Amino acid sequence: MMEEILPGLFRIVLPLPGNPLKEINSYVLTSEDRNLIIDTGMNRPECQEVLNPALSALGIDLGRTDIIATHYHADHQGLVFTLLRNGSKAYMGTSDALAMEAGSTTHARKVPMGDYAAISGFPEAELRWAQENHPGFKYGPQAVVNYIHLKEGDGFTIGEYRLQVIETPGHTGGHVCLYDARNKILFSGDHVLGDITPNIQAWTDDDDPLGKYIQSLDKIRNLEVSLCLPGHRSVIRDLEKRIEELIEHHRVRANEVLAILERGPRNAYRTASEMTWDIVAKSWEDFPVMQKWFATGEAIAHLRFLEDRNFISRELINGIITYSAPSSSSQRL
Ligand SMILES: [Zn+2]
């Protein structure tokens, strides 16, 4: 599906079969001079079968087309390598581009991952399956892309559109949004979504993605935006309201995690199994392994957030990070 949202600004909706996200929005800005693609879809035929004819219908010359990936997840940059031609450039936020180059994410080609999942209580057999079937691993770019690193304030002009880079770490460490102040448009990537809640995961002790995410929501809440164009599903008209809903969602979620820990010490995997999820499954045991992976990553993000703010503490029990809340306090955020 393709629609012209405003003159020279198109949205192409690419399918993600079997993925709860269902589809991804790729945006194309065209001009006499150069074109820009924001997010590409996964490196899988179902995406290419929709994207390629749409780009042809727009008369896009890929040699005069640059690409920005809002972040390193495979649904946003899987086809960058395939679309690049001599004369075109690819851009990504600095810390995501560095993570890709270092191979330290499942969305890079070669990944040593899983150690942190193991000490978070993820069972070994499920861990191996998740590693082999992670969408980032399966549907990432077919070869390494030499990304130009984006930083705060970098600018792009395409016809009537002037985009400015806003660094919004949280969903990933190097996530960026693109803001056109004159036209009051925000390309929000996966930082703000309308119909679903962006997944915030942590897989390390050295970071507080949820804390950064909330800061990054605050950072954009006062921008003048009349049209917010997200990475998935429908466009957002009232950005400030949506940001308030997302902040409230995570406050409720963090309190849910606190209540779970008051029942006794737990690792992240078990904490995730007791949280409420929007997944159609009879029980945690029936969750697809990949969904258990994302759920555990999200549980870790909330546990890290609570730990950094001294709501909970941890100890290492038999090599597994085990969190506990003071039993008597019943404190809430
Ligand atoms: Zn994402």
Residues whose N, C-alpha, C, O or C-beta is under 5 A from the ligand:
A	BS01	ZN	H73 D190
